[in-house]
Amino acid sequence: MEIMSTLGKKMSLKSERRGIHVDQSELLCKKGCGYYGNPAWQGFCSKCWREEYHKARQKQIQEDWELAERLQREEEEAFASSQTSQGAQSLTFSKFEEKKTNEKTRKVTTVKKFFSASSRVGSKKAEIQEAKAPSPSINRQTSIETDRVSKEFIEFLKTFHKTGQEIYKQTKMFLEAMHYKRILNIKNYHLVPPERVEKIMDQIEKYIMTRLYKYVFCPETTDDEKKDLAVQKRIRALHWVTPQMLCVPVNEEIPEVSDMVVKAITDIIEMDSKRVPRDKLACITKCSKHIFNAIKITKDEPASADDFLPTLIYIVLKGNPPRLQSNIQYITRFCNPSRLMSGEDGYYFTNLCCAVTFIEKLDAQSLNLSQEDFDRYMSGQTSPRKQESENWSPDACLGVKQMYKNLDLLSQLNERQERIMNEAKKLEKDLIDWTDGIAKKVQDIVEKCPLEIKPPNQSLAAIDSENVENDKLPPPLQPQVYAG
């Protein structure tokens, strides 16, 4: 995190004239070996990272053993001091085992590691046999691409005769061991001439990674998917960033330059469709070369490193490549380390990592904006393109004009929708407050003047009931008959 933070600060825009600047020394391994470093390896190259990891691992093992010995001594002392031997239970390194269980270490697995010589050949053979016991082959659903790559790999190994057969056999064993979560070290590669080792490694990388792609790309045990969503959301929020803000020396009004920009975006997006780390890396290289060509055509002179990085950042912002972090991590973990440590592939890949880091840490100062303008752009209240569209040149492209007009219209509609939603929420709140207020007033009146309902008077009799208690009333009238 310290390395990425340092890169983010140093990649800030120093002035509108210079733009984004990164010293070449900042791209190299911080140990000074001369190879390219990588943020995923804490600024080291893969070789130095393995050395540092090995030292840290050995230190951790030593500390664990010291802890185990201390716990053992405490156990013996506790046992010796106890008076009763029955029911005594030892710690048996429980604390040590708990510490080891909860320990989280990071391993960078590459195809190069699989080719390291091993002194434990006998034990590895036993593991291979154990891995093969359940099934002679991996039960999986074949695909057209997998079959094609398998045939190409077999045809390639035929030129090595017996050595090729041994490599194919051990590669198959490795695939089966990976299926059952075993690790296999491939041996006998030293029998091949050194000048052909790289070609063999490339072909084996292609074959193995094509077969295992769906298992090792963006695995559930990592947070790659979470990082992908965060970067994608961040790039979408920065859709308003213009080439002028990044000091990008590219004029897209030139047809040739516009074509190069489109090709660069296509290449960086196409990276996600590739399975082999080398092919993904090749997409980054092609994208970068298109960027250099676009700069060269615009400036009519060769592009510099200071021109390349801001343009690469602009391409990433404009293209928003899918699963960008997952692809970067996949290349870091499984690509041939020699490709990432040196050469143009390693240079372009390191710059892409720097571009992603810059995007994640981009702020108002990085774009030479005030914090107020930056917050307004990020919230969608306004857009810098809206201000630029007011000063169109007469010969500007009609399609571009219409596109920006549509963007402005969408921005206005978005603002209106936000106002309507805010007013609706305010009205809803007012209705709730009014209802609560009426209910409170009614409750206050009821408490102040309670309604008392008196029970009916039992002494009152009905009109037609017999009055047996009052004997002072005259007798009822009797009918009288008169003779005429």
Residue pairs with C-beta under 8 A, 6 or more apart in sequence:
3 30
3 37
3 39
3 42
3 43
4 39
4 357
4 361
5 361
6 26
7 22
7 26
7 39
7 354
7 357
7 358
8 357
8 358
8 360
8 361
9 361
10 21
10 22
10 23
10 26
11 20
11 21
11 22
11 309
11 354
11 357
11 358
11 366
12 20
12 365
12 366
13 19
13 20
13 246
13 247
13 365
13 366
13 367
13 368
14 21
15 368
16 247
16 368
17 247
18 247
18 306
19 246
19 247
19 248
19 306
19 307
19 310
20 246
20 247
20 306
20 309
20 310
20 313
20 358
21 306
21 309
22 305
22 306
22 309
22 354
24 305
27 36
27 37
27 347
27 350
27 351
27 354
28 34
28 35
28 36
28 37
29 35
29 36
29 37
29 43
29 44
29 45
29 48
30 37
30 43
30 44
31 44
31 45
31 48
33 45
33 47
33 48
35 45
35 46
35 47
35 48
35 341
35 342
35 346
36 45
36 340
36 341
36 342
36 346
36 347
36 349
36 350
37 43
37 44
37 45
37 350
38 44
38 45
38 46
38 49
38 332
38 340
38 349
38 350
38 353
39 353
39 357
40 108
40 328
40 329
40 332
40 353
41 48
41 49
41 108
41 332
42 49
42 52
44 52
45 337
45 340
45 341
46 108
46 110
46 112
46 337
46 340
46 341
47 337
47 341
49 108
50 108
53 106
53 107
53 108
57 105
60 103
60 105
64 96
64 99
64 100
67 95
67 96
67 99
68 93
68 96
71 91
71 93
71 95
71 96
72 93
74 91
75 90
75 91
75 92
79 88
79 90
82 88
108 332
108 333
109 333
109 334
110 333
110 334
110 335
110 336
110 337
111 201
111 204
111 205
111 208
111 209
111 334
111 335
111 336
112 201
112 336
112 337
112 338
114 174
114 184
114 185
114 186
115 185
115 186
115 189
115 201
116 185
117 185
117 187
117 190
118 124
118 185
118 187
121 187
124 184
124 185
127 177
127 182
127 183
127 184
128 173
128 177
128 182
128 184
130 180
130 182
131 173
131 176
131 177
131 179
131 180
131 182
131 184
132 173
132 176
134 180
135 176
137 172
137 176
138 175
138 176
138 179
145 210
145 275
146 210
146 211
149 206
149 207
149 210
149 211
150 207
150 211
152 203
152 206
152 207
153 168
153 171
153 203
153 204
153 206
153 207
154 168
156 164
156 203
157 164
157 165
157 167
157 168
157 203
158 164
160 167
160 192
160 200
163 188
163 191
163 192
166 188
167 186
167 188
167 189
167 200
167 204
170 184
170 186
170 187
170 188
171 186
171 204
171 207
171 208
173 184
174 184
174 186
174 208
175 208
175 211
175 212
177 183
177 184
178 184
178 212
178 215
186 204
189 197
189 200
192 200
198 336
198 338
201 336
202 278
202 336
205 276
205 277
205 278
205 334
205 335
205 336
206 276
206 278
206 279
209 216
209 275
209 276
209 277
209 334
210 275
210 276
213 275
216 330
216 333
216 334
217 275
217 326
217 330
218 224
218 225
218 228
218 323
218 326
218 329
218 330
222 329
224 323
224 325
224 326
224 329
225 326
227 325
227 326
227 329
228 322
228 323
228 324
228 325
228 326
230 325
231 324
231 325
231 356
231 359
231 360
232 320
232 322
232 324
234 359
234 360
235 316
235 317
235 320
235 359
236 320
237 378
238 317
238 359
238 362
238 378
239 317
240 377
240 383
240 384
240 385
241 314
241 317
241 367
242 384
242 385
242 388
243 250
243 252
243 314
245 367
245 368
245 369
245 384
246 310
246 311
246 313
246 314
246 367
247 310
248 310
248 311
248 314
249 295
249 298
249 299
249 303
249 307
249 310
249 311
250 257
250 261
250 294
250 295
250 298
250 311
250 314
251 257
251 298
252 258
252 261
253 396
253 397
254 297
254 298
256 297
257 294
257 297
257 298
260 290
260 291
260 293
260 294
260 297
261 290
261 294
261 315
261 318
263 286
263 287
263 290
264 287
264 288
264 290
264 291
264 294
264 315
264 319
265 287
265 315
265 318
265 319
267 283
267 284
267 286
267 287
267 290
268 283
268 284
268 287
268 315
268 316
268 319
268 321
269 319
269 321
269 322
270 283
271 280
271 283
271 284
271 287
271 321
271 327
272 321
272 322
272 323
272 327
274 280
274 282
274 283
277 330
277 331
277 334
277 335
277 336
278 335
278 336
278 339
280 327
280 330
280 331
280 335
281 331
281 335
281 339
281 340
281 345
281 349
282 345
284 345
284 348
284 349
284 352
285 344
285 345
285 348
287 312
287 315
287 348
288 308
288 312
288 344
288 348
288 351
291 303
291 308
291 311
291 312
291 315
292 303
292 308
294 311
295 303
295 307
295 308
295 311
296 302
296 303
299 307
308 351
309 351
309 354
309 355
312 351
312 352
312 355
313 355
313 358
313 359
316 324
316 352
316 355
316 356
316 359
317 359
321 327
324 356
325 356
328 352
328 353
328 356
331 340
331 349
332 340
339 345
339 346
340 346
340 349
340 350
358 366
363 374
364 370
364 371
364 373
364 374
364 375
367 374
369 377
376 382
377 383
377 384
380 411
380 414
380 415
381 415
382 411
383 407
383 408
383 411
385 404
385 407
385 408
386 404
386 408
386 411
388 404
389 401
389 404
389 405
389 408
392 401
461 467
467 473
